[in-house]
């Protein structure tokens, strides 16, 4: 039997004897047991002998001894360890660097806690979203034995909100054709455009979608329009309503 250190083995005793026999297990790492089917932990790595003595109590005392030299081989296990920097940062600077501090390994794997992984010993990872992430390093050696280490990363939300005051769709210069507020760190986003009579002409819940100055596929005239944005601020954990005017110029 070959196992990684520490090796836990449960032995199955197939010997037969009349009456109620006495069992004596001896393990070459110094352990003993009187159980019929003992469980024993072998450590450190090495090759171990196992001896079973069965003493019959029926009639004359009789002892049978079974010795299995080199029955258990325990192979060394690597020691996983790593550091990371920074462990806490904002979503505006979400790149984390991982440094391997393990020993005895021949291959490495990082699970970054967001669905991404890497098999590079020293690596970097950029998180796309805020939150708390559990990073697991798994180190394996040439014997197939492995060990794991765990660290934690905290990506803090940031809030940014900026809205332009004019745009020029339809003038064919390819510039400033979309009215798109710049928003970071929000949830439950709702962006609406109204004309001067209060009629809704555009709406979206996508922070990457802006208004192209049309209504039902028709270009709107040069005028001043009202915008309103309702959002949930991830930093303050509050719902906010912002509104203002946008000048459509041609």
Secondary structure, DSSP 8 states (H G I E B T S, - for coil): -EEESSEEEE-------SSS-EEEEEETTS-EE-SSS-EEEE-SSEEEEEEEEEEE-SSS-EEEEEEEEEEEEEE---B--EEEE-SEEEGGG-EEEEEE--BS-SEEEEE-SSS-EE--SSEEEE-SS-EEEEEEEEEE-TTS-EEEEEEEEEEE---EEE--SEE-TTSSSSSS-SB--EEESEEEEEEEEE-TT--EEEEES-TT--B-SEETTEE--SEEEEEEEEEEETTTTEEEEEEEEEEE--
